Amino acid sequence: MAPLIQCDDLWKIYRVGDVEVQALRGLSLTIEQGEFVAIMGSSGSGKSTLMNILGCLDQPTRGRYRLNGVEVGHLRPDQLADIRNRQIGFVFQSFNLIPRTSALENAQLPLFYRGLSLKEQRAMAAAALQRVGLGGREHHFPTQLSGGQQQRVAIARALVTAPSLLLADEPTGNLDTQSSQEIMSILEGLNREGITVILVTHEIDVAAYAHREIVIKDGQVLSDRATKGRSQTVGV
Amino acid sequence: MPAFIWLTVMTALRILGRNRLRAGLTMLGIVIGVAAVIAMVSIGEGAKRAVQAQIATMGTNVIIIFPGVTSASGVRGSQGTAVTLTVSDALDLKKRVPLLVDTGWARRDVMQIVNGNRNWNGPINGISPSYLTIRDWSFTSGGPFTQADLDSAARVALIGQTIVENLFDPGEEPVGATIRIKNVPFRVIGVLAPKGQSAQGSDQDDVIFIPFSTAERKVFGTSFIGSVGTIFGSTDQVEDLPEAVERIREVLRARHRLQGDQNDDFTIRTQVDIGRVQEGTSQTLTMMLFSIASVSLLVGGIGIMNILLVSVTERTREIGVRMAVGAKRRHIVGQFLIEAMTLSLLGGALGIVLGVVGAKLTTVVAGWPTIISSDVIVIAFFFSLVVGLFFGLYPANKAARLNPIEALRYE
């Protein structure tokens, strides 16, 4: 079976006025199905650019990116949207819930673009909320939920399409320690169910949940090593 | 797709509901535009219908010939003051203009009419027998003159509704009664069916008809024997009117021995001419309405565009999220177009309601007749849809062109 993610010699070059910025400089990376990976690096290291490319929000200037064995570098925007809709779930640092819209409807959002019937959408979204422990809060608005709960709604939104890849960009960056732990446990649980999780973080103790740690510097992989993962040391 | 449209409409309504004041102000242009058009068109249609009905009361395919004006040392009198038309003109026209189905004539004077202790000052018309047919007069009781009445210059009269009201008690039967015109007793033999106002606004029911021969010999006095006030003619088809008018002009010029450069000593009018004046008025009105409507729909449309542009900016992050979870360009375009159309259609619907109410109020308050046609409602609705679509297109495209990465980072 082909690896879930296979990047070969990825380059991303921006042109800001006359200045050329090389965000990625020939980065190569392979991630197998079911891995839990933490990507670390200082700001400006190119990790955000990498995440955008892995999430099919952006395309590399040069190089090859295969997702599930499919080369996505040359796809049109609508095809990329389809891939994001079916294979990728996003979790953002600032939750990015749609304001004044219930938890259920936020979790429904990706299904909205799949043309499913309203009934199916509701049932699937409710199940996803159940899965992140928010059963019974379907009709709460984001403002009525705590930060941790909002992030759980966002995870439900990412999960609802049963993606093969979950991309979490600093998911605990806006949360207190306890909420952070809750969120990380959820991600850990999802990984155990077989979803590949890629996590971007600065925080060592958050990165510790992952089984593999990749450090990016100057648009290249600086180090790539297996870690024990928290579940193996502590056990949940 | 239906689920998408349904949900988008619901979302749009919720967003509008959240900013009720803003949505209301945005729609105002469309509301006012549509309401103005509906109200004005209804009033215009009502007026047009009323005028058409008035013109129809003149008769069918009628041609009216007036005498020319007198001119004493270059000072011209009013129309019809000259005595240039005669009974033999009318008879000759019928013979020499085959397009004319019939010709009739009348001479008119205003006189005192008495019935017992009541009196009234009204127009007396001496008329030829064919006059009543040409002008489409009918009777509510009694009937027209007979040939014998004309031949013997009988003292018989037909009276209009206004005369009945002013000379008789309510419920009193006028037919068979005797009234006095200039002290000459006349027997009423018919009451005319009411016609209402003429296209020029005069009361057509304020009228008394007596035989032409009687008028000439016993009422109007003997000066100008054989001259008439007006000659009437009618054709079979409306299309024949212009040619008939030309032929009449030729015959009359020949009979009156007018040289090539002399002006006509008569004026010819047809129903079509009178209708045309009204049509011109209503066209001017329509053009005015059209420009008012265009301007307010334009302003309303710009209002919608403006508010949508604000909305796109405010919701940049939301658009980014939607793109990230798989919204395609057409989904984003669709969402904002549907929002625009929801706004404009709501505005249009409100405008229609307001316009209809306005038109009804005009009927109640000012007493003007109004006709609300379903056509104008459909057109107004359609136009508000088009306005929403057209002015929504730019903001929707702007939203769909956002870069998802930048949109997600937008503060």
Interface residues (C-beta under 8 A of the other chain):
Chain A: N52 G55 L57 D58 P77 D78 A81 D82 R84 N85 R86 F90 F92 N96 L97 I98 P99 R100 L109 P110 F112 Y113 R114 G115 L116 S117 L118 Q121 R157 T161
Chain B: M1 A3 F4 W6 L7 R14 R18 R317 E318 G320 V321 R322 M323 A324 V325 G326 A327 K328 R329 R330 H331 P404 I405 L408
